[in-house]
Amino acid sequence: MKTRKLTALILAMAAALTAVSCSSGNTSVTDTTISVTEAVSQTETESETTEAPSETTTEETAEEITDDIRLVNDLEGGTVEIKGELNAIISGAPAATEILTGLGVGDRIIAADMYSADVEGVDPSVCTLDFYNLDIEYIASLEPDAVIIDGISMTGADDPYHTLKEAGVTVLYLPSAASVDGLKDGIRFISECVDKADKGAELIADIDSCVSEITEKAAAITEKKSVYFEISAAPYLYTCGNNTFINDILNIVGAENIYANEEGWLSNSEETVIAADPDVIITSVKYDGYDFNEISARAGWENISAVKNGCVYQVEPNPVSRPSQNVVKGIREVAAAVYPEIFGE
């Protein structure tokens, strides 16, 4: 651009000089030549002055764009693009709500699933959404910066959230944790997305400290106790096998899950529990009107070691069912139930 301007100016000045030379006026050729030289010099200076700010402005703009967009590693081996701050968040799972409140950003939750209403630190009046029957139009009308979903991401038309994504809403997926380490990854992911990585590291450090303390004491156990962990009561029995964070909790406290050879969350039968003859039975079933002592009164269960020895316990459901930093409470409660002589108060 500068070369073209200089060339044009020189040609123009040369033409002017020729005209002056042919005229009968008193204009000096020397004076005109000096004027051309000065003009070219001045043009070069102005051109450099004009173009320099343009380069600086471009660099500053690039920095602003870079600073406003962050790439965060997700839990599925990819990355998610975070644009600006996530100040208006919709939580689709109690675990996500607990993580957000633990990070100190519960006030950013503008809506949440109905099961999050009991989470300390969140306004229960916003916990009304039914994520089993999605109302995408309503969610979009809330104009969220991000929606956190409990599940695996999908693509294309099969993704129920594709219209939100197309509208520029960030959708974050929080897959079910298969271990305590997995739930720590979930905390790390959410904390980085909401720009609270330092606080997330604190929550993870608390979990690590608890696990270290429990495993150190559990190392002294010479005879591990077998445990049946009941998630849903009869007649619709439900429990957990390998690759679940409850199974990992049992491993941490030095116990053996009678369904460790099974995979994931599963329906089970009374017959298999009776045949396994667990040393301890733990239930996380707890709702108004339910008495966990019904377990000991079940027909055929009277000969199970746990029932005969009075080792049937009820634990708070949320710390062992929601993969969040509150798992610390669950680990300690399970440890005390299985080995009260080691972990009891």
KOLKE-516614 format. One record per residue: residue in one letter; y, x, z of N, C-alpha, C, O in turn. Coordinates in steps of 0.2 Angstrom, whole numbers, plus 2048, in hexadecimal, padded with zeros to 3 digits. Layout:
REM KOLKE-516614
AYXZYXZYXZYXZ
...
This chain:
REM KOLKE-516614
M7FA80480080080080080680480080B8037FC
K80680A80480C80E80580D8127FE8138137FC
T8088147FB8088187F580B8147EF8108167EB
R80980D7EF80C8097EA8138087EB8178077E6
K8168077F181D8067F382180C7F182680B7EE
L81E8127F28228187F18238197E982881B7E7
T81D8187E681D8197DE8228147DB8268167D7
A82280E7DD8278097DB82E80B7DC83280A7D7
L82F80D7E283680F7E48388157E083E8167DD
I83481A7DF8368207DB83781E7D483C8217D1
L83381A7D18348187CA83B8147C983F8167C4
A83C8107CE84380D7CE8498117CE84D8117CB
M8488167D384D81B7D484E81F7CE8548217CC
A8488217CB8498257C484C8227BF8508257BB
A84B81B7BE84E8177B98568177BB85A8187B6
A8588167C185F8167C386281D7C186881D7BF
L85E8227C38618297C186282A7BA86782D7B8
T85E8277B685F8287AF8658247AC8698277A8
A86681E7AF86B81A7AD87281E7AF87781D7AC
V8728217B58788247B787A82A7B387F82B7B1
S87482E7B18758347AD8788327A687C8367A3
C87782C7A387982A79D88082679D883825798
S8828257A38898217A488E8267A488D82C7A4
S8948237A389A8277A289E8287A98A482A7A9
G89B8257AE89E8257B589E82C7B889C8317B5
N8A182C7BE8A28327C289C8337C789D8387CB
T8978307C68928307CB88E8377CA88D8397C4
S88D83B7CF88A8417CF8828417CE87F83D7D2
V87F8447CA8788447C98758477D086F8457D2
T87884C7D287584F7D987584A7DE87184A7E2
D87B8477DF87C8427E487683C7E487383A7E8
T87583A7DD8708357DC8698387DE8658347E1
T86883E7DC8618417DE8608417E585B83F7E8
I8658437E98658437F086383C7F386083B7F8
S8678377F08668307F285F82E7F185C82A7F6
V85C8307EC85582E7EA8508317EF84C82E7F2
T8518387F184D83B7F684E8387FD849837800
E8548367FF85583380585182C80584E82B80A
A85282980084F82280084782280084481E804
V8448277FD83D8287FD83B82A804836827807
S83F82F80783D83180E83E82B81383A82A817
Q84382781284482181783F81C81683C81981B
T83C81B81083781680E83181881282D814814
E82F81F81182982181482982081C82481E81F
T82F82181F83082082682F81982882B81782D
E83281582483180D82582A80B824828807828
S82780E81F82080B81E81C80D824817809826
E81C81482681881682C819812832815810836
T82081083382280C83981F80583881D80283D
T81F80283281D7FB8318157FB8328137F6835
E81280083080A7FF8308078018368027FE838
A80A80583A807808841806802845801801848
P80B7FD84680A7F884B8047F38498007F084D
S8037F38427FE7EE83F7F77F18427F37ED844
E7F67F88427F07FB8447EE7F984C7E97F884E
T7F47FA8507F37F98577F27F28587ED7F085D
T7F57ED8557F47E68567EC7E48547E97E0858
T7EA7E784F7E37E684D7DE7E88537D97E5854
E7DF7EE8557DB7F185B7DB7ED8617D67EB864
E7E17EA8637E27E68697DF7E08687DB7DD86C
T7DF7DD8627DC7D68617D47D78617D17D3864
A7D17DD85E7CA7DE85F7C87DF8667C37DC868
E7CC7E286A7CA7E38717CA7DC8757C67DB879
E7CF7D88737D07D18767C97CD8757C77CA879
I7C77CD86E7C17C986C7BB7CC8707B77C8872
T7BB7D38707B57D68737B57D487B7AF7D287D
D7BA7D487E7BB7D38857B97CB8877B77CA88C
D7BA7C78827B97C08837B27BD8827B17B8884
I7AE7C287F7A77C087D7A37C58807A37CB87F
R79E7C28847997C78877927C58857907BF884
L78D7CA8847867C98827827CA8887837CF88B
V77E7C588A77A7C58907737C588E7717C088A
N76F7C98917687C988F7657C28937657C1899
D7617BE88F75E7B88927577BA8947557BF895
L7547B489674D7B58997477B48947427B4896
E7497B488D7447B38887447B98837427B987E
G7477BF8857477C588174D7C587C74D7C9878
G7527C087D7577C087875E7C187C75E7C4881
T7637BF87976A7BF87C76D7B987B76C7B5876
V7727B887F7767B287F77E7B487F77F7B8883
E7827B187B7897B287A78D7AE87F78D7A887E
I7907B18837957AE88879C7AF88679E7B4886
K79F7A98847A67A98827AB7A88887AB7A288A
G7AF7AC88A7B37AB88F7B07AA8967AA7AC897
E7B37A689B7B07A48A17AD79E8A17AF79989D
L7A779D8A47A47978A57A67938AB7A47948B1
N7AB78F8AB7AE78C8B07AC7848B17AD7828B6
A7A97828AC7A777B8AC7A077B8AA79E77B8A5
I79B77A8AF79477B8AE7907758B07927718B5
I78B7738AC78776E8AE7807718AF77D7758AB
S77D76F8B57777728B777176D8B67727678B8
G76C76F8B376776A8B176176B8B675B7688B4
A76176F8BB75B7708BF75E7728C67637768C7
P75A7708CC75C7728D275C7798D476177C8D7
A75877D8D17587848D175E7878CF76178C8D2
A7607858C97667888C676C7868CA77178A8CB
T76C7808CD77277E8D27727828D87777848DA
E76C7848DB76C7888E176E78F8DF7727928E3
I76C7928D976F7988D77767988D677A79D8D9
L7797938D37807938D27847938D97897968DA
T78178F8DD78578E8E47847958E87897978EB
G77E7988E777D79E8EA7827A48E87847A88EB
L7847A38E17887A88DE7907A68E07947AA8DE
G7917A08E479779F8E579B79B8E07A179B8E0
V7987988DB79B7958D679978D8D579978A8D0
G79778A8DB7957838DB79B77F8D97997798D7
D7A17818DA7A777D8D87A877C8D17AC7788CF
R7A47808CD7A47808C67A077B8C37A07798BD
I79B7788C77967738C579A76C8C479C7698C9
I79A76A8BE79E7648BD79975E8BC79B7588BD
A7927608BB78D75B8BB78675E8BC7867648BB
A78175B8BF77B75E8C07767588C07777528C0
D76F75B8C076A7568C17697528C776C7558CC
M76674D8C87667498CE76374C8D476474A8DA
Y75E7518D275A7548D775E75A8DB75C75D8E0
S76475B8D87687608DB76D75E8E17717628E4
A76D7578E27717548E77707578EE7757568F2
D76A75A8EF76A75C8F676B7648F776A7678FC
V76E7678F176F76E8F277676F8F577B76C8F3
E7767738FA77C7758FE7817788FA77F77D8F7
G7877768FA78C77A8F678E7768EF7927798EC
V78B7718EE78D76D8E878F7668EA78C7638EE
D7937638E679575C8E77907588E578E7578DF
P78D7548EA7877508E878974A8E37857478E0
S78F7488E37917438DE7917458D77917408D3
V79074B8D579074D8CE78874E8CC78774F8C6
C78474D8D177D74E8D07797478CE7767448D2
T77B7458C877873F8C577473F8BF77273A8BD
L7747448BC7717458B57697448B57667478B9
D7677418B075F7418AF75E7458A975E7428A4
F75B74B8AA75A74F8A575374D8A175175089C
Y74F7488A47497468A174B74189B74773F897
N75173E89C75473989775B73B896760739898
L75B74089176274389076773E88C76573A888
D76D73F88F77273B88B77774188977C74388C
I77674488377974988078174887F78574C881
E78274187D78973F87C78D740882793742882
Y78A73D88878D73D88E78F744891794746893
I78974989078A75089279075388E794757891
A79075288779575588379C7528857A1756885
S79D74C8877A37498897A674C88F7AC74C890
L7A27508937A47538997A775A8977AA75D89C
E7A775C8917A976288E7A87688937AC76C895
P7A176989479F76F8987A07768947A077688E
D7A177B8977A078289479978489379878888F
A79578289878E78489878977E89B78C77B89F
V78377E89877E77989B77877E89D776781898
I77677E8A37707828A576A77D8A576A7788A8
I76577F8A175F77B8A075977E8A37587848A2
D75577A8A774E77D8AA74977C8A47467778A4
G7477828A174278189B74378789674778B897
I73F78689173F78B88C744789886744783884
S74778D88374C78C87D74878987774278C876
M74B78587374878386D74D784868753785869
T74B78386175078485C75077E85774B77A857
G75577D85375577884E756771851758770856
A75376C84D75476584F75076485575175F858
D74B76885674676685C74A768863748766868
D74F76B86275376D86875876786A75C766866
P75676487075B75E87176276087376675C873
Y76376787376A76987576D76C86F77376F870
H76B76B86976D76E86377476C86277976F85F
T77676586377C763862782765866787766864
L77F76786C78476A87178677186F78B77386F
K78177586D78277C86A78677C86478B780864
E78577786078A77685A79177585C796776858
A79277286179877086479C7768687A177586A
G79877B86879B78186B79978287379C786876
V79477E87579277E87C78D78387D788783879
T78E78788278878C88478378988778478688D
V77D78A88577778788877378D88B770791887
L77178D89176E79289476779089776778A89A
Y76279389575B79189775879589D75879B89D
L7567918A27537948A874B7938A874978E8AB
P7477978A57407958A573D7958AC73F7988B0
S7377928AD7347918B37327988B572E79C8B1
A73379A8BB7317A18BD72A7A18BF72779D8C3
A7277A78BD71F7A88BE71E7AC8C47187AD8C6
S7247AF8C77237B38CD72A7B48D072F7B18CE
V72A7B78D67307B88D97357BD8D573B7BC8D5
D7327C28D27367C68CD7397C28C873E7C38C6
G7357BD8C57377B88C073D7B48C27427B48BF
L73D7B28C97437AE8CB7497B38CC74F7B08CC
K7487B98CE74D7BE8CF7517BF8C87577C08C7
D74D7BF8C374F7C08BC7547BA8BA7597BB8B7
G7527B48BD7567AE8BB75D7AE8BF7627AD8BC
I75D7B18C57637B28C97677B78C576D7B68C4
R7647BC8C37687C28BF76B7BF8B97717C08B8
F7677BB8B576A7B88AF7707B38B07757B48AD
I76F7AF8B57747AA8B677B7AE8B97807AC8B7
S77A7B28BD77F7B68C07837BA8BB7897BA8BB
E7807BD8B67837C08B17877BB8AC78D7BD8AA
C7847B58AB7877B08A778E7AE8AA7937AD8A6
V78E7AD8B07947AA8B47987B08B679D7AF8BA
D7977B68B479B7BC8B679B7BD8BE7A07BF8C1
K7957BC8C17947BE8C878E7C28C978A7C18CE
A78E7C88C57887CC8C57887CF8CC7827D08CF
D78D7D18CF78D7D58D678A7D08DB7867D28DF
K78C7CA8DB7897C58E07827C48DF77E7C38E3
G7807C38D87797C28D67757C88D976F7C78DB
A7787CE8D97747D48DB7737D48E376E7D68E5
E7787D18E67777D08ED7717CB8EF76D7CC8F3
L7717C58EB76C7C08EC7657C38EB7607C28EF
I7657C78E675E7CB8E475C7D08E97567D08EB
A7617D38EC7607D88F175D7D58F87597D88FB
D7607CF8F975D7CB8FF7567CA8FE7527CA903
I7547C78F874D7C68F67497CC8F77437CC8FA
D74B7D28F47477D88F47467DA8FC7417DD8FD
S74B7D990074B7DB9077467D790A7427DA90E
C7467D19097417CC90C73A7CE90A7357CE90E
V7397CF9047327D09017307D790472A7D7905
S7347DC9047327E29077307E290E72B7E5910
E7347DE9127327DD91972B7D991A7277DC91E
I72A7D49167247D091771E7D49147197D4918
T71E7D890F7197DC90C7177E19117117E3911
E71C7E491471B7EA9187167E791E7127EB920
K7187E19217147DF92670D7DC9247087DD927
A70D7DA91E7077D791B7027DD91A6FC7DC919
A7047E39197007E89176FB7EA91D6F67ED91C
A6FD7E79236F87E89296F27E39296EE7E492D
I6F37DE9256EE7D99256E77DC9226E77DE91C
T6E27DB9266DB7DE9236D77D89206D37DA91C
E6D77D29236D47CC9206D97C791D6DC7C3921
K6D97C69176DE7C29146DB7BB9156D57B9914
K6E07B69166DE7AF9176DF7AB9106E37AD90C
S6DA7A790F6DB7A39096DF79D90A6DF79A90F
V6E379B9056E87959066E77909006E67928FA
Y6E778A9026E87858FD6EF7828FE6F1780903
F6F37828F86FA7808F86FB77A8F56FA77A8EF
E6FD7748F86FD76E8F570476C8F370976C8F8
I70576A8ED70C7698EB70D7618EA71275E8EB
S70875E8E97087568E87027548EC6FC7568EB
A70374F8F06FD74C8F46F97478F16FA7458EB
A6F37468F46EE7418F16F173B8F06F57398F4
P6EF7378EB6E97388E76EB73D8E16E773E8DD
Y6F173F8E06F37438DA6F474A8DC6FA74C8DD
L6EF74D8DE6F07548E16F27598DB6F17588D5
Y6F775D8DD6F97628D96FA7698DD6FC7688E3
T6F976E8D96FA7758DD6FC77A8D86FE7788D2
C6FB7808DA6FD7868D56F878B8D56F478D8DA
G6F878E8CF6F37948CE6F779A8CD6FC79B8CF
N6F479F8C96F77A58C76FD7A48C36FE79F8C0
N7027A98C37087A98BF70C7A38C170F7A08BD
T70D7A28C771279D8CA7157A18D07127A58D3
F71B7A08D271F7A38D771C7A28DE71D7A68E2
I71979C8DF71679A8E571079E8E670F7A18EC
N70C79F8E17067A48E17087AB8E37057AE8E7
D70E7AD8E07117B48E27137B48E97127B98EC
I7167AE8EC7187AE8F37117AF8F77127B38FC
L70C7AC8F57067AD8F97037B48F97017B78FE
N7047B78F37027BE8F37067C38F77047C78FA
I70D7C18F77127C58FB7107C59027117CA906
V70E7BF90570D7BF90C7067C190E7047C1914
G7027C39096FB7C690A6F67C090A6F17C190E
A6F77BB9076F27B59076EE7B59006F17B88FB
E6E97B18FF6E67B08F96E67A98F76E37A48FB
N6E87A78F26E97A08EF6E279E8ED6DF7A28E9
I6DF7998EF6D87978ED6D87958E56D37948E3
Y6DE7948E26DE7928DB6E17988D76E47978D2
A6E179E8DA6E37A48D66E07A58D06E37A98CB
N6DA7A38CF6D77A48C86D979F8C36D779F8BD
E6DC79A8C56DF7958C06E67978BE6E979C8C1
E6E97948B96EF7968B66F47918B76F378B8B5
G6FA7938B970078E8BA6FF7898BF6FC7898C3
W7037848BD70377E8C26FE7798BF6FD7788B9
L6FA7768C46F47728C26F276D8C66F476D8CC
S6EF7688C36EC7628C76E57658CA6E27698C7
N6E47638D06DE7658D36DA7608D66DC75A8D7
S6D47618D96D075C8DC6CE75D8E36CF7638E5
E6CD7588E76CB7598EE6C475D8EE6C47618F3
E6C075C8E96B975F8EA6BA7678E96B776B8ED
T6BF7698E56C07718E46C37738EB6C27798EC
V6C77708EE6CA7728F46C57738FA6C57788FD
I6C176D8FA6BC76E8FF6B77738FE6B5777903
A6B57748F86B077A8F66B37818F76B07858F9
A6BA7818F76BD7888F86BE7898FF6BE78F901
D6BE7849036BE78590B6C478A90D6C378F910
P6CA78890B6D078C90D6D178D9156D0789918
D6D37939166D579491E6DB7919206DC78F925
V6E079091B6E678D91C6E87889176E7789911
I6EB7829186ED77D9146F577D9156F777B91A
I6F977D90F70077D91070277790B700777905
T70677390D70976E90971176E90871476F90E
S71376D90271B76D90271D7669007237648FF
V71876190171A75A90071E75790671B75890C
K72375590572875290A72C74D90873174E904
Y72B74790A73074190872F73C90E72B73C912
D73473890E73473391372E72E91372C72C90E
G72B72E91972572A91A71F72E91971972B91A
Y71F73491771973891671773C91C71C74091F
D71173C91E70F740924709744922704742920
F70B74B92270675091F7007509236FB753921
N6FF74D9296F974D92D6F37499296EE74992B
E6F57459246F07429206EC74691D6E674491B
I6EE74C91C6E97519186E375291D6DD75391A
S6E47539236DE7549286DA74E9286D474F92A
A6DD7489276D97429276D57409216D273B921
R6D674491C6D27429156CB7439166C8748919
A6C773E9136C073E9146BD7459106BF74690B
G6B97489146B674E9126B97549136B775A912
W6C07549166C475A9176C375C91E6C5762920
E6BF7589226BF75A9296BB76192A6BC76492F
N6B77639256B37699266B676F9236B4775923
I6BC76E9206C077491D6C37789236C5775928
S6C277E9236C47839286CB78292A6CD782930
A6D07819256D777F9276D877992B6DC779930
V6D477492A6D476E92E6D176F9356D476D93A
K6CB7729356C877393B6CC7779406CC776946
N6CF77C93D6D37809426DA77F9436DE782945
G6DC7799406E37779416E877B93D6EE77C93F
C6E677D9376EB7819336ED77E92D6ED780927
V6F077892E6F37749296FA77492A6FC77192F
Y6FE77692570677792770A77492170877391B
Q70F77192371476F91E71A77391E71D775923
V71D775918722779917728775913726771910
E72E77891473377591073277590973177B907
P7337709057317708FE7367758FA7337788F5
N73C7748FB7417778F674077F8F67407828F0
P7407828FB74078A8FB73978C8F77397928F5
V7347888F772E78B8F372D7878ED7287898E9
S7317838EB73177F8E47367818E073677F8DA
R73C7838E27417858DE74278C8DD7447908E2
P74278F8D77437978D774A7998D774D79A8D2
S74C7998DD75379C8DE7537A18E474D7A38E7
Q7597A38E67597A88EC7577A58F27557A98F7
N75679E8F375379B8F974C79C8FA74979A8FF
V7497A08F57427A18F67407A58FC73B7A68FF
V7467A98FE7457AD9047437A990A73E7AB90E
K7457A390B74379E91073C79C90F73879B914
G73A79B90973379990772E79E90972979D90C
I7307A490772B7AA90972A7AB9107247AB913
R72F7AA91472F7AB91B72B7A591F7277A6923
E72C79F91C72979991F72179991D71D798921
V71F79B91771879C9157157A191970F7A091B
A7187A791A7157AD91E7147AA92570F7AC927
A7197A79287187A592F7127A092F70F79F935
A71179B92A70C79692A70579A92A70079892D
V70479F9256FE7A29246FC7A79296F67A792C
Y7017AB92C6FF7B09317047AF9367097B4937
P7047AA93A7097A99407097AF94570E7B0948
E7037B29457027B894A7067BE9487087C294C
I7087BE94170C7C493F7137C293D7177C693E
F7147BC93A71A7BA93871E7B593C7237B393A
G71A7B294071D7AC9457227AF9497237B594A
E7277AA94B72C7AC9507297AE95672D7B095B
